[in-house]
Amino acid sequence: MQRKLPQSNLYLREEELRRGIELLYFAYRDFTRDPDEILATSNFGRAHHRVLYFVGRNPETTVSGLLHQLRITKQSLSRVLGQLVEDGYIDQKPGTEDRRQRLLVLTDKGEKFEKSLFETQRNRVAEAYKKAGPEAVAGFWEVLLNIVDEQERSAVLQQIEK
């Protein structure tokens, strides 16, 4: 199949921007499809997946740290986190310096579940990376990073490079 690739500055035209946004929507749809099927078996949704993912990537993160990272309301996080704690996927430990602080960690059950969700996405992304090649992947990362709000980019880079 011949792909229509943007040439020179034509990628800034309205139609090319719409094409890129559409591709993002279609990619997101397929990127989330497999995990959504797994999540549905536990009556969880994408918010649960994001919490599991970021707690797994940042063991002992605080509730406030997770709120900042996900940019969701306390109410939304409370509902999702409460369910994950109640169902045994996440443990909350008191902070070492401030006992009122709650540090979040995945339980063994949570680690296993998060890994099953991640594997579906890892496989899809790895295959796409192989097909596209290293230069395309570097360009893709650059585009994604530049979609992130400018004031958040350095924090995002710190997060992904640890």
C-alpha positions as CSV (number, residue, x, y, z in Angstrom):
1,M,0.0,0.0,0.0
2,Q,1.4,3.4,-1.0
3,R,1.3,5.9,1.9
4,K,0.8,9.6,1.2
5,L,3.6,11.2,3.1
6,P,3.8,15.0,3.7
7,Q,6.3,16.9,1.7
8,S,8.3,20.0,2.8
9,N,6.0,22.4,4.7
10,L,2.9,20.9,3.3
11,Y,2.5,18.9,6.5
12,L,1.4,22.2,8.2
13,R,-1.7,22.5,5.9
14,E,-5.1,21.9,7.5
15,E,-5.7,18.6,5.7
16,E,-2.3,17.2,6.7
17,L,-2.9,18.3,10.3
18,R,-6.3,16.6,10.3
19,R,-4.7,13.4,8.8
20,G,-2.2,13.3,11.6
21,I,-4.9,13.8,14.3
22,E,-7.0,11.1,12.7
23,L,-4.0,8.7,12.8
24,L,-3.5,9.5,16.5
25,Y,-7.2,8.7,17.1
26,F,-7.0,5.4,15.2
27,A,-3.7,4.5,16.8
28,Y,-5.1,5.2,20.3
29,R,-8.2,3.1,19.5
30,D,-6.0,0.1,18.6
31,F,-3.4,0.7,21.3
32,T,-6.1,0.5,24.0
33,R,-8.2,-2.3,22.5
34,D,-6.3,-5.3,23.9
35,P,-5.9,-3.9,27.4
36,D,-9.6,-2.8,27.4
37,E,-10.6,-6.4,26.8
38,I,-8.4,-7.5,29.8
39,L,-9.7,-4.7,32.0
40,A,-13.3,-5.5,31.2
41,T,-12.9,-8.9,32.9
42,S,-12.1,-7.2,36.2
43,N,-14.7,-4.4,35.7
44,F,-11.9,-1.9,35.4
45,G,-11.4,0.8,32.8
46,R,-8.6,2.9,31.3
47,A,-8.3,5.1,34.5
48,H,-7.5,1.9,36.4
49,H,-4.9,1.0,33.8
50,R,-3.2,4.4,34.0
51,V,-3.0,4.2,37.8
52,L,-1.6,0.7,37.7
53,Y,0.9,1.7,35.1
54,F,2.2,4.8,36.8
55,V,2.3,3.2,40.3
56,G,4.2,0.3,38.8
57,R,6.7,2.7,37.1
58,N,7.0,4.8,40.2
59,P,6.8,2.6,43.3
60,E,6.1,4.5,46.5
61,T,4.7,7.5,44.6
62,T,2.4,9.6,46.7
63,V,-1.3,10.2,46.0
64,S,-0.5,13.9,45.3
65,G,2.3,12.9,43.0
66,L,0.0,10.6,41.1
67,L,-2.6,13.4,40.9
68,H,-0.1,15.7,39.4
69,Q,1.2,13.1,36.9
70,L,-2.2,12.0,35.7
71,R,-3.9,15.5,35.9
72,I,-7.1,14.1,37.2
73,T,-9.3,15.2,40.1
74,K,-9.0,13.9,43.6
75,Q,-12.5,12.5,43.3
76,S,-11.7,10.5,40.2
77,L,-8.4,9.2,41.6
78,S,-10.1,8.3,44.9
79,R,-12.8,6.2,43.3
80,V,-10.3,4.3,41.1
81,L,-7.6,4.0,43.7
82,G,-10.1,2.8,46.3
83,Q,-11.3,0.0,44.0
84,L,-7.7,-1.0,43.2
85,V,-6.8,-1.1,46.9
86,E,-10.0,-2.9,47.9
87,D,-9.5,-5.5,45.2
88,G,-5.8,-6.1,46.3
89,Y,-4.0,-4.6,43.3
90,I,-2.4,-1.7,45.2
91,D,-1.1,-1.3,48.8
92,Q,-0.9,2.1,50.6
93,K,1.9,2.5,53.1
94,P,2.4,5.4,55.4
95,G,5.3,7.8,54.5
96,T,8.6,7.4,56.3
97,E,8.9,11.1,57.2
98,D,5.2,12.1,57.2
99,R,3.0,9.3,58.4
100,R,-0.1,11.0,56.9
101,Q,1.4,10.6,53.4
102,R,0.3,7.5,51.5
103,L,2.9,5.8,49.4
104,L,1.4,3.6,46.7
105,V,2.9,0.2,45.6
106,L,1.6,-2.6,43.4
107,T,0.9,-5.8,45.2
108,D,2.1,-9.1,43.6
109,K,-1.4,-9.4,42.1
110,G,-1.2,-5.8,40.8
111,E,2.2,-6.4,39.3
112,K,1.0,-9.5,37.5
113,F,-2.1,-7.7,36.2
114,E,-0.2,-4.6,35.1
115,K,2.3,-6.8,33.3
116,S,-0.4,-8.5,31.3
117,L,-1.8,-5.1,30.3
118,F,1.6,-3.8,29.4
119,E,2.6,-6.8,27.3
120,T,-0.2,-6.3,24.8
121,Q,0.9,-2.7,24.3
122,R,4.6,-3.5,24.4
123,N,4.1,-6.0,21.6
124,R,2.1,-3.6,19.4
125,V,4.6,-0.7,19.9
126,A,7.7,-3.0,19.4
127,E,6.3,-4.2,16.1
128,A,5.5,-0.7,14.9
129,Y,9.0,0.4,15.9
130,K,10.6,-2.5,14.0
131,K,8.6,-1.6,10.9
132,A,9.3,2.1,11.1
133,G,13.0,2.1,11.9
134,P,15.1,4.1,14.4
135,E,14.9,7.5,12.6
136,A,11.1,7.3,12.4
137,V,10.9,6.3,16.1
138,A,13.1,9.2,17.0
139,G,10.9,11.6,15.0
140,F,7.8,10.1,16.5
141,W,9.2,10.6,20.1
142,E,10.0,14.2,19.2
143,V,6.5,14.8,17.9
144,L,4.9,13.3,21.0
145,L,7.1,15.3,23.3
146,N,6.2,18.5,21.5
147,I,2.5,17.7,22.0
148,V,3.1,17.7,25.7
149,D,2.6,21.2,27.3
150,E,5.9,23.0,27.1
151,Q,6.1,23.6,30.9
152,E,5.7,19.9,31.5
153,R,8.3,18.6,29.0
154,S,11.3,18.5,31.3
155,A,9.3,16.6,34.0
156,V,8.0,14.2,31.3
157,L,11.6,13.7,30.0
158,Q,12.8,13.0,33.6
159,Q,10.0,10.5,34.0
160,I,10.6,8.5,30.8
161,E,14.4,8.5,31.1
162,K,14.7,7.0,34.5
